[in-house]
Amino acid sequence: MIHVTFQTRTLEAAEKLAGHLMEQHLLLFPTIDTDHQELSWTNGTLERVSQLLLQGMSKALLYRELEREAYTLLGDDIVRMHAVPVTNMDPHAQQVLLEQTTKV
């Protein structure tokens, strides 16, 4: 299992992606963080760039499919994405995840 994060430029993009991935049974338990700022160093100055984080859970073997769907749907509106392994989770959430995501 993985906890996947998609960084987008707009709330509309994050919501569009969440709906699409849930409809495809690729993402469960989605959340959107609307108060995220990425820091960049430009011309000797620290700048803040507002972005949004869409996060959720899936199966590790679905990562490439999640990535393909995200970039196909949103293109450049995806700033970046990554996933981290989930080693433990509550039994109910684990059962829901196994039953309600695409079979691999």
N, CA, C and O atoms as a printed pandas DataFrame, in Angstrom:
     atom_number atom_name residue_name chain_id  residue_number  x_coord  y_coord  z_coord
0              1         N          MET        A               1    0.830   -1.169    0.000
1              2        CA          MET        A               1    0.000    0.000    0.000
2              3         C          MET        A               1    0.882    1.241    0.000
3              4         O          MET        A               1    2.000    1.231    0.514
4              5         N          ILE        A               2    0.349    2.317   -0.592
5              6        CA          ILE        A               2    1.103    3.563   -0.669
6              7         C          ILE        A               2    0.227    4.744   -0.277
7              8         O          ILE        A               2   -0.999    4.704   -0.385
8              9         N          HIS        A               3    0.887    5.782    0.176
9             10        CA          HIS        A               3    0.267    7.085    0.401
10            11         C          HIS        A               3    0.821    7.971   -0.705
11            12         O          HIS        A               3    2.016    8.266   -0.721
12            13         N          VAL        A               4   -0.032    8.398   -1.629
13            14        CA          VAL        A               4    0.417    9.125   -2.807
14            15         C          VAL        A               4    0.041   10.601   -2.690
15            16         O          VAL        A               4   -1.029   10.947   -2.188
16            17         N          THR        A               5    0.941   11.462   -3.163
17            18        CA          THR        A               5    0.729   12.909   -3.143
18            19         C          THR        A               5    0.873   13.465   -4.550
19            20         O          THR        A               5    1.846   13.184   -5.249
20            21         N          PHE        A               6   -0.113   14.260   -4.954
21            22        CA          PHE        A               6   -0.087   14.970   -6.226
22            23         C          PHE        A               6   -0.046   16.462   -5.899
23            24         O          PHE        A               6   -0.899   16.958   -5.162
24            25         N          GLN        A               7    0.928   17.173   -6.438
25            26        CA          GLN        A               7    0.996   18.623   -6.267
26            27         C          GLN        A               7    0.408   19.249   -7.518
27            28         O          GLN        A               7    0.869   18.970   -8.625
28            29         N          THR        A               8   -0.609   20.097   -7.358
29            30        CA          THR        A               8   -1.241   20.749   -8.504
30            31         C          THR        A               8   -1.188   22.261   -8.343
31            32         O          THR        A               8   -0.866   22.778   -7.273
32            33         N          ARG        A               9   -1.508   22.951   -9.417
33            34        CA          ARG        A               9   -1.475   24.411   -9.405
34            35         C          ARG        A               9   -2.810   25.023   -8.973
35            36         O          ARG        A               9   -2.843   26.157   -8.493
36            37         N          THR        A              10   -3.908   24.282   -9.142
37            38        CA          THR        A              10   -5.225   24.850   -8.842
38            39         C          THR        A              10   -6.100   23.855   -8.089
39            40         O          THR        A              10   -5.904   22.643   -8.172
40            41         N          LEU        A              11   -7.062   24.390   -7.358
41            42        CA          LEU        A              11   -8.039   23.561   -6.661
42            43         C          LEU        A              11   -8.877   22.776   -7.663
43            44         O          LEU        A              11   -9.197   21.611   -7.430
44            45         N          GLU        A              12   -9.229   23.403   -8.761
45            46        CA          GLU        A              12  -10.031   22.733   -9.785
46            47         C          GLU        A              12   -9.314   21.499  -10.319
47            48         O          GLU        A              12   -9.932   20.457  -10.533
48            49         N          ALA        A              13   -8.009   21.622  -10.532
49            50        CA          ALA        A              13   -7.231   20.477  -11.028
50            51         C          ALA        A              13   -7.197   19.359   -9.998
51            52         O          ALA        A              13   -7.357   18.189  -10.347
52            53         N          ALA        A              14   -6.990   19.705   -8.736
53            54        CA          ALA        A              14   -6.944   18.690   -7.675
54            55         C          ALA        A              14   -8.284   17.967   -7.560
55            56         O          ALA        A              14   -8.319   16.743   -7.439
56            57         N          GLU        A              15   -9.383   18.714   -7.598
57            58        CA          GLU        A              15  -10.710   18.101   -7.501
58            59         C          GLU        A              15  -11.029   17.250   -8.725
59            60         O          GLU        A              15  -11.602   16.167   -8.601
60            61         N          LYS        A              16  -10.661   17.733   -9.892
61            62        CA          LYS        A              16  -10.876   16.972  -11.130
62            63         C          LYS        A              16  -10.127   15.647  -11.076
63            64         O          LYS        A              16  -10.674   14.597  -11.412
64            65         N          LEU        A              17   -8.866   15.711  -10.647
65            66        CA          LEU        A              17   -8.052   14.501  -10.550
66            67         C          LEU        A              17   -8.601   13.544   -9.496
67            68         O          LEU        A              17   -8.671   12.337   -9.731
68            69         N          ALA        A              18   -8.989   14.069   -8.347
69            70        CA          ALA        A              18   -9.541   13.217   -7.286
70            71         C          ALA        A              18  -10.772   12.473   -7.788
71            72         O          ALA        A              18  -10.884   11.261   -7.604
72            73         N          GLY        A              19  -11.689   13.190   -8.417
73            74        CA          GLY        A              19  -12.904   12.553   -8.934
74            75         C          GLY        A              19  -12.597   11.485   -9.963
75            76         O          GLY        A              19  -13.176   10.399   -9.937
76            77         N          HIS        A              20  -11.685   11.796  -10.867
77            78        CA          HIS        A              20  -11.328   10.841  -11.918
78            79         C          HIS        A              20  -10.696    9.577  -11.343
79            80         O          HIS        A              20  -11.065    8.464  -11.719
80            81         N          LEU        A              21   -9.743    9.755  -10.429
81            82        CA          LEU        A              21   -9.067    8.589   -9.852
82            83         C          LEU        A              21  -10.002    7.748   -8.989
83            84         O          LEU        A              21   -9.894    6.522   -8.965
84            85         N          MET        A              22  -10.914    8.400   -8.287
85            86        CA          MET        A              22  -11.884    7.649   -7.482
86            87         C          MET        A              22  -12.854    6.891   -8.387
87            88         O          MET        A              22  -13.212    5.750   -8.099
88            89         N          GLU        A              23  -13.271    7.517   -9.466
89            90        CA          GLU        A              23  -14.172    6.862  -10.423
90            91         C          GLU        A              23  -13.519    5.625  -11.037
91            92         O          GLU        A              23  -14.192    4.637  -11.329
92            93         N          GLN        A              24  -12.197    5.691  -11.230
93            94        CA          GLN        A              24  -11.442    4.568  -11.794
94            95         C          GLN        A              24  -11.032    3.539  -10.742
95            96         O          GLN        A              24  -10.370    2.553  -11.068
96            97         N          HIS        A              25  -11.413    3.756   -9.499
97            98        CA          HIS        A              25  -11.078    2.873   -8.374
98            99         C          HIS        A              25   -9.560    2.768   -8.168
99           100         O          HIS        A              25   -9.026    1.698   -7.877
100          101         N          LEU        A              26   -8.884    3.915   -8.329
101          102        CA          LEU        A              26   -7.434    3.954   -8.165
102          103         C          LEU        A              26   -6.998    4.662   -6.889
103          104         O          LEU        A              26   -5.867    4.475   -6.441
104          105         N          LEU        A              27   -7.875    5.475   -6.295
105          106        CA          LEU        A              27   -7.502    6.278   -5.131
106          107         C          LEU        A              27   -8.615    6.247   -4.096
107          108         O          LEU        A              27   -9.789    6.418   -4.423
108          109         N          LEU        A              28   -8.230    6.028   -2.846
109          110        CA          LEU        A              28   -9.187    6.049   -1.733
110          111         C          LEU        A              28   -8.719    7.037   -0.677
111          112         O          LEU        A              28   -7.549    7.417   -0.635
112          113         N          PHE        A              29   -9.640    7.441    0.164
113          114        CA          PHE        A              29   -9.385    8.337    1.301
114          115         C          PHE        A              29   -8.692    9.632    0.882
115          116         O          PHE        A              29   -7.736   10.047    1.536
116          117         N          PRO        A              30   -9.156   10.293   -0.209
117          118        CA          PRO        A              30   -8.469   11.505   -0.664
118          119         C          PRO        A              30   -8.681   12.696    0.274
119          120         O          PRO        A              30   -9.739   12.850    0.885
120          121         N          THR        A              31   -7.656   13.521    0.369
121          122        CA          THR        A              31   -7.730   14.788    1.087
122          123         C          THR        A              31   -7.048   15.844    0.216
123          124         O          THR        A              31   -6.173   15.528   -0.590
124          125         N          ILE        A              32   -7.461   17.095    0.388
125          126        CA          ILE        A              32   -6.837   18.204   -0.335
126          127         C          ILE        A              32   -6.353   19.222    0.680
127          128         O          ILE        A              32   -7.111   19.685    1.533
128          129         N          ASP        A              33   -5.075   19.562    0.573
129          130        CA          ASP        A              33   -4.462   20.597    1.399
130          131         C          ASP        A              33   -4.373   21.853    0.543
131          132         O          ASP        A              33   -3.616   21.902   -0.427
132          133         N          THR        A              34   -5.148   22.866    0.906
133          134        CA          THR        A              34   -5.186   24.095    0.109
134          135         C          THR        A              34   -4.242   25.163    0.630
135          136         O          THR        A              34   -4.177   26.253    0.061
136          137         N          ASP        A              35   -3.516   24.880    1.686
137          138        CA          ASP        A              35   -2.635   25.865    2.295
138          139         C          ASP        A              35   -1.181   25.388    2.224
139          140         O          ASP        A              35   -0.492   25.287    3.239
140          141         N          HIS        A              36   -0.740   25.103    1.013
141          142        CA          HIS        A              36    0.608   24.573    0.808
142          143         C          HIS        A              36    1.406   25.580   -0.009
143          144         O          HIS        A              36    0.919   26.076   -1.026
144          145         N          GLN        A              37    2.615   25.884    0.420
145          146        CA          GLN        A              37    3.481   26.788   -0.333
146          147         C          GLN        A              37    4.829   26.128   -0.548
147          148         O          GLN        A              37    5.454   25.633    0.390
148          149         N          GLU        A              38    5.262   26.127   -1.783
149          150        CA          GLU        A              38    6.591   25.608   -2.105
150          151         C          GLU        A              38    7.564   26.787   -2.166
151          152         O          GLU        A              38    7.238   27.843   -2.707
152          153         N          LEU        A              39    8.735   26.598   -1.618
153          154        CA          LEU        A              39    9.749   27.648   -1.608
154          155         C          LEU        A              39   10.697   27.459   -2.777
155          156         O          LEU        A              39   11.074   26.336   -3.112
156          157         N          SER        A              40   11.080   28.574   -3.396
157          158        CA          SER        A              40   12.094   28.521   -4.451
158          159         C          SER        A              40   13.087   29.663   -4.237
159          160         O          SER        A              40   12.747   30.706   -3.679
160          161         N          TRP        A              41   14.299   29.445   -4.686
161          162        CA          TRP        A              41   15.353   30.441   -4.549
162          163         C          TRP        A              41   15.548   31.061   -5.924
163          164         O          TRP        A              41   16.045   30.404   -6.838
164          165         N          THR        A              42   15.159   32.332   -6.075
165          166        CA          THR        A              42   15.215   33.009   -7.363
166          167         C          THR        A              42   15.943   34.338   -7.220
167          168         O          THR        A              42   15.546   35.190   -6.425
168          169         N          ASN        A              43   17.002   34.509   -7.989
169          170        CA          ASN        A              43   17.779   35.762   -7.975
170          171         C          ASN        A              43   18.170   36.184   -6.568
171          172         O          ASN        A              43   18.081   37.363   -6.224
172          173         N          GLY        A              44   18.601   35.232   -5.754
173          174        CA          GLY        A              44   19.044   35.538   -4.405
174          175         C          GLY        A              44   17.936   35.843   -3.422
175          176         O          GLY        A              44   18.187   36.368   -2.337
176          177         N          THR        A              45   16.707   35.517   -3.796
177          178        CA          THR        A              45   15.552   35.790   -2.948
178          179         C          THR        A              45   14.703   34.534   -2.783
179          180         O          THR        A              45   14.517   33.763   -3.725
180          181         N          LEU        A              46   14.206   34.349   -1.594
181          182        CA          LEU        A              46   13.303   33.234   -1.328
182          183         C          LEU        A              46   11.895   33.624   -1.748
183          184         O          LEU        A              46   11.370   34.641   -1.294
184          185         N          GLU        A              47   11.279   32.819   -2.617
185          186        CA          GLU        A              47    9.926   33.094   -3.090
186          187         C          GLU        A              47    9.007   31.954   -2.703
187          188         O          GLU        A              47    9.421   30.798   -2.625
188          189         N          ARG        A              48    7.759   32.299   -2.463
189          190        CA          ARG        A              48    6.723   31.302   -2.150
190          191         C          ARG        A              48    5.783   31.162   -3.335
191          192         O          ARG        A              48    5.348   32.148   -3.929
192          193         N          VAL        A              49    5.483   29.919   -3.662
193          194        CA          VAL        A              49    4.558   29.625   -4.743
194          195         C          VAL        A              49    3.441   28.764   -4.174
195          196         O          VAL        A              49    3.688   27.667   -3.673
196          197         N          SER        A              50    2.208   29.264   -4.252
197          198        CA          SER        A              50    1.064   28.512   -3.728
198          199         C          SER        A              50    0.756   27.323   -4.624
199          200         O          SER        A              50    0.719   27.439   -5.849
200          201         N          GLN        A              51    0.539   26.186   -3.993
201          202        CA          GLN        A              51    0.154   24.973   -4.694
202          203         C          GLN        A              51   -0.822   24.208   -3.819
203          204         O          GLN        A              51   -1.052   24.569   -2.665
204          205         N          LEU        A              52   -1.389   23.159   -4.369
205          206        CA          LEU        A              52   -2.319   22.324   -3.624
206          207         C          LEU        A              52   -1.799   20.904   -3.584
207          208         O          LEU        A              52   -1.122   20.451   -4.508
208          209         N          LEU        A              53   -2.117   20.209   -2.514
209          210        CA          LEU        A              53   -1.733   18.807   -2.386
210          211         C          LEU        A              53   -2.989   17.955   -2.364
211          212         O          LEU        A              53   -3.865   18.150   -1.520
212          213         N          LEU        A              54   -3.076   17.021   -3.283
213          214        CA          LEU        A              54   -4.093   15.982   -3.251
214          215         C          LEU        A              54   -3.377   14.740   -2.764
215          216         O          LEU        A              54   -2.389   14.313   -3.362
216          217         N          GLN        A              55   -3.871   14.155   -1.677
217          218        CA          GLN        A              55   -3.245   12.963   -1.122
218          219         C          GLN        A              55   -4.286   11.876   -0.947
219          220         O          GLN        A              55   -5.466   12.158   -0.737
220          221         N          GLY        A              56   -3.846   10.645   -1.033
221          222        CA          GLY        A              56   -4.744    9.520   -0.835
222          223         C          GLY        A              56   -3.963    8.219   -0.743
223          224         O          GLY        A              56   -2.732    8.209   -0.716
224          225         N          MET        A              57   -4.702    7.133   -0.698
225          226        CA          MET        A              57   -4.112    5.804   -0.541
226          227         C          MET        A              57   -4.441    4.959   -1.764
227          228         O          MET        A              57   -5.469    5.137   -2.416
228          229         N          SER        A              58   -3.527    4.030   -2.052
229          230        CA          SER        A              58   -3.750    3.095   -3.142
230          231         C          SER        A              58   -2.866    1.871   -2.930
231          232         O          SER        A              58   -2.206    1.725   -1.902
232          233         N          LYS        A              59   -2.874    1.012   -3.916
233          234        CA          LYS        A              59   -1.987   -0.148   -3.909
234          235         C          LYS        A              59   -0.685    0.243   -4.608
235          236         O          LYS        A              59   -0.700    0.978   -5.596
236          237         N          ALA        A              60    0.425   -0.245   -4.096
237          238        CA          ALA        A              60    1.725    0.100   -4.664
238          239         C          ALA        A              60    1.818   -0.279   -6.140
239          240         O          ALA        A              60    2.416    0.458   -6.924
240          241         N          LEU        A              61    1.246   -1.398   -6.529
241          242        CA          LEU        A              61    1.322   -1.840   -7.919
242          243         C          LEU        A              61    0.512   -0.961   -8.869
243          244         O          LEU        A              61    0.609   -1.117  -10.086
244          245         N          LEU        A              62   -0.283   -0.040   -8.328
245          246        CA          LEU        A              62   -1.067    0.870   -9.169
246          247         C          LEU        A              62   -0.380    2.214   -9.391
247          248         O          LEU        A              62   -0.938    3.085  -10.058
248          249         N          TYR        A              63    0.825    2.399   -8.841
249          250        CA          TYR        A              63    1.472    3.710   -8.928
250          251         C          TYR        A              63    1.646    4.174  -10.373
251          252         O          TYR        A              63    1.298    5.311  -10.690
252          253         N          ARG        A              64    2.165    3.340  -11.241
253          254        CA          ARG        A              64    2.389    3.751  -12.638
254          255         C          ARG        A              64    1.073    4.114  -13.323
255          256         O          ARG        A              64    1.034    5.035  -14.139
256          257         N          GLU        A              65    0.006    3.406  -13.000
257          258        CA          GLU        A              65   -1.297    3.741  -13.575
258          259         C          GLU        A              65   -1.804    5.083  -13.033
259          260         O          GLU        A              65   -2.368    5.882  -13.779
260          261         N          LEU        A              66   -1.601    5.326  -11.730
261          262        CA          LEU        A              66   -1.959    6.620  -11.141
262          263         C          LEU        A              66   -1.187    7.737  -11.834
263          264         O          LEU        A              66   -1.757    8.771  -12.183
264          265         N          GLU        A              67    0.095    7.527  -12.028
265          266        CA          GLU        A              67    0.944    8.529  -12.675
266          267         C          GLU        A              67    0.476    8.806  -14.104
267          268         O          GLU        A              67    0.356    9.963  -14.508
268          269         N          ARG        A              68    0.220    7.766  -14.849
269          270        CA          ARG        A              68   -0.230    7.913  -16.235
270          271         C          ARG        A              68   -1.554    8.668  -16.305
271          272         O          ARG        A              68   -1.710    9.582  -17.115
272          273         N          GLU        A              69   -2.505    8.285  -15.453
273          274        CA          GLU        A              69   -3.809    8.951  -15.441
274          275         C          GLU        A              69   -3.684   10.428  -15.065
275          276         O          GLU        A              69   -4.338   11.279  -15.668
276          277         N          ALA        A              70   -2.852   10.732  -14.077
277          278        CA          ALA        A              70   -2.683   12.111  -13.622
278          279         C          ALA        A              70   -2.116   12.992  -14.720
279          280         O          ALA        A              70   -2.646   14.071  -14.988
280          281         N          TYR        A              71   -1.042   12.541  -15.359
281          282        CA          TYR        A              71   -0.417   13.356  -16.395
282          283         C          TYR        A              71   -1.268   13.427  -17.656
283          284         O          TYR        A              71   -1.262   14.448  -18.342
284          285         N          THR        A              72   -1.999   12.365  -17.973
285          286        CA          THR        A              72   -2.894   12.396  -19.127
286          287         C          THR        A              72   -4.032   13.386  -18.896
287          288         O          THR        A              72   -4.389   14.151  -19.792
288          289         N          LEU        A              73   -4.594   13.368  -17.699
289          290        CA          LEU        A              73   -5.735   14.232  -17.383
290          291         C          LEU        A              73   -5.328   15.691  -17.206
291          292         O          LEU        A              73   -6.018   16.586  -17.693
292          293         N          LEU        A              74   -4.216   15.944  -16.514
293          294        CA          LEU        A              74   -3.870   17.317  -16.136
294          295         C          LEU        A              74   -2.655   17.905  -16.839
295          296         O          LEU        A              74   -2.490   19.125  -16.852
296          297         N          GLY        A              75   -1.806   17.078  -17.420
297          298        CA          GLY        A              75   -0.626   17.595  -18.108
298          299         C          GLY        A              75    0.251   18.442  -17.204
299          300         O          GLY        A              75    0.688   17.987  -16.147
300          301         N          ASP        A              76    0.507   19.668  -17.619
301          302        CA          ASP        A              76    1.398   20.567  -16.871
302          303         C          ASP        A              76    0.804   21.058  -15.566
303          304         O          ASP        A              76    1.511   21.679  -14.773
304          305         N          ASP        A              77   -0.464   20.800  -15.318
305          306        CA          ASP        A              77   -1.069   21.212  -14.048
306          307         C          ASP        A              77   -0.593   20.338  -12.886
307          308         O          ASP        A              77   -0.802   20.682  -11.723
308          309         N          ILE        A              78    0.046   19.211  -13.199
309          310        CA          ILE        A              78    0.696   18.406  -12.163
310          311         C          ILE        A              78    2.107   18.964  -12.001
311          312         O          ILE        A              78    2.905   18.939  -12.938
312          313         N          VAL        A              79    2.401   19.462  -10.817
313          314        CA          VAL        A              79    3.731   19.992  -10.550
314          315         C          VAL        A              79    4.691   18.828  -10.317
315          316         O          VAL        A              79    5.772   18.771  -10.904
316          317         N          ARG        A              80    4.281   17.909   -9.455
317          318        CA          ARG        A              80    5.029   16.683   -9.214
318          319         C          ARG        A              80    4.147   15.720   -8.438
319          320         O          ARG        A              80    3.095   16.087   -7.916
320          321         N          MET        A              81    4.601   14.496   -8.380
321          322        CA          MET        A              81    3.892   13.505   -7.571
322          323         C          MET        A              81    4.906   12.529   -6.998
323          324         O          MET        A              81    5.984   12.319   -7.554
324          325         N          HIS        A              82    4.527   11.938   -5.870
325          326        CA          HIS        A              82    5.382   10.923   -5.254
326          327         C          HIS        A              82    4.521   10.056   -4.347
327          328         O          HIS        A              82    3.379   10.394   -4.034
328          329         N          ALA        A              83    5.084    8.952   -3.939
329          330        CA          ALA        A              83    4.380    8.046   -3.037
330          331         C          ALA        A              83    5.359    7.504   -2.011
331          332         O          ALA        A              83    6.553    7.361   -2.272
332          333         N          VAL        A              84    4.829    7.213   -0.855
333          334        CA          VAL        A              84    5.618    6.578    0.197
334          335         C          VAL        A              84    4.893    5.301    0.619
335          336         O          VAL        A              84    3.664    5.242    0.595
336          337         N          PRO        A              85    5.653    4.290    1.003
337          338        CA          PRO        A              85    5.013    3.044    1.412
338          339         C          PRO        A              85    4.282    3.191    2.735
339          340         O          PRO        A              85    4.706    3.931    3.622
340          341         N          VAL        A              86    3.188    2.478    2.847
341          342        CA          VAL        A              86    2.436    2.399    4.100
342          343         C          VAL        A              86    2.692    1.009    4.656
343          344         O          VAL        A              86    2.315    0.007    4.047
344          345         N          THR        A              87    3.326    0.954    5.802
345          346        CA          THR        A              87    3.672   -0.346    6.376
346          347         C          THR        A              87    2.599   -0.879    7.299
347          348         O          THR        A              87    2.484   -2.091    7.482
348          349         N          ASN        A              88    1.805    0.015    7.888
349          350        CA          ASN        A              88    0.725   -0.403    8.781
350          351         C          ASN        A              88   -0.441    0.552    8.662
351          352         O          ASN        A              88   -0.257    1.750    8.445
352          353         N          MET        A              89   -1.629    0.026    8.801
353          354        CA          MET        A              89   -2.830    0.854    8.861
354          355         C          MET        A              89   -3.903    0.072    9.589
355          356         O          MET        A              89   -3.800   -1.143    9.762
356          357         N          ASP        A              90   -4.933    0.785   10.012
357          358        CA          ASP        A              90   -5.974    0.098   10.775
358          359         C          ASP        A              90   -6.645   -0.969    9.912
359          360         O          ASP        A              90   -6.728   -0.811    8.694
360          361         N          PRO        A              91   -7.123   -2.049   10.524
361          362        CA          PRO        A              91   -7.681   -3.179    9.771
362          363         C          PRO        A              91   -8.865   -2.798    8.881
363          364         O          PRO        A              91   -8.993   -3.314    7.772
364          365         N          HIS        A              92   -9.726   -1.903    9.354
365          366        CA          HIS        A              92  -10.883   -1.514    8.548
366          367         C          HIS        A              92  -10.443   -0.799    7.273
367          368         O          HIS        A              92  -10.916   -1.126    6.184
368          369         N          ALA        A              93   -9.541    0.176    7.401
369          370        CA          ALA        A              93   -9.054    0.913    6.232
370          371         C          ALA        A              93   -8.338   -0.021    5.265
371          372         O          ALA        A              93   -8.475    0.116    4.050
372          373         N          GLN        A              94   -7.580   -0.962    5.798
373          374        CA          GLN        A              94   -6.873   -1.916    4.952
374          375         C          GLN        A              94   -7.856   -2.758    4.154
375          376         O          GLN        A              94   -7.648   -2.992    2.964
376          377         N          GLN        A              95   -8.912   -3.211    4.788
377          378        CA          GLN        A              95   -9.920   -4.021    4.100
378          379         C          GLN        A              95  -10.623   -3.218    3.009
379          380         O          GLN        A              95  -10.830   -3.713    1.901
380          381         N          VAL        A              96  -10.989   -1.983    3.327
381          382        CA          VAL        A              96  -11.639   -1.109    2.341
382          383         C          VAL        A              96  -10.717   -0.893    1.148
383          384         O          VAL        A              96  -11.157   -0.974    0.001
384          385         N          LEU        A              97   -9.454   -0.624    1.406
385          386        CA          LEU        A              97   -8.495   -0.392    0.349
386          387         C          LEU        A              97   -8.354   -1.624   -0.559
387          388         O          LEU        A              97   -8.329   -1.504   -1.784
388          389         N          LEU        A              98   -8.264   -2.784    0.051
389          390        CA          LEU        A              98   -8.127   -4.013   -0.745
390          391         C          LEU        A              98   -9.376   -4.317   -1.567
391          392         O          LEU        A              98   -9.282   -4.797   -2.697
392          393         N          GLU        A              99  -10.530   -4.039   -1.000
393          394        CA          GLU        A              99  -11.787   -4.361   -1.682
394          395         C          GLU        A              99  -12.213   -3.333   -2.716
395          396         O          GLU        A              99  -12.851   -3.689   -3.706
396          397         N          GLN        A             100  -11.873   -2.059   -2.507
397          398        CA          GLN        A             100  -12.449   -1.011   -3.333
398          399         C          GLN        A             100  -11.499   -0.388   -4.346
399          400         O          GLN        A             100  -11.890    0.553   -5.038
400          401         N          THR        A             101  -10.276   -0.872   -4.460
401          402        CA          THR        A             101   -9.386   -0.391   -5.500
402          403         C          THR        A             101   -9.302   -1.455   -6.593
403          404         O          THR        A             101   -9.615   -2.625   -6.378
404          405         N          THR        A             102   -8.875   -1.016   -7.752
405          406        CA          THR        A             102   -8.740   -1.896   -8.902
406          407         C          THR        A             102   -7.898   -3.121   -8.555
407          408         O          THR        A             102   -6.880   -3.015   -7.871
408          409         N          LYS        A             103   -8.325   -4.247   -9.021
409          410        CA          LYS        A             103   -7.581   -5.488   -8.788
410          411         C          LYS        A             103   -6.306   -5.489   -9.616
411          412         O          LYS        A             103   -6.301   -5.033  -10.760
412          413         N          VAL        A             104   -5.220   -6.005   -9.036
413          414        CA          VAL        A             104   -3.947   -6.106   -9.765
414          415         C          VAL        A             104   -3.482   -7.540   -9.808
415          416         O          VAL        A             104   -2.430   -7.831  -10.378
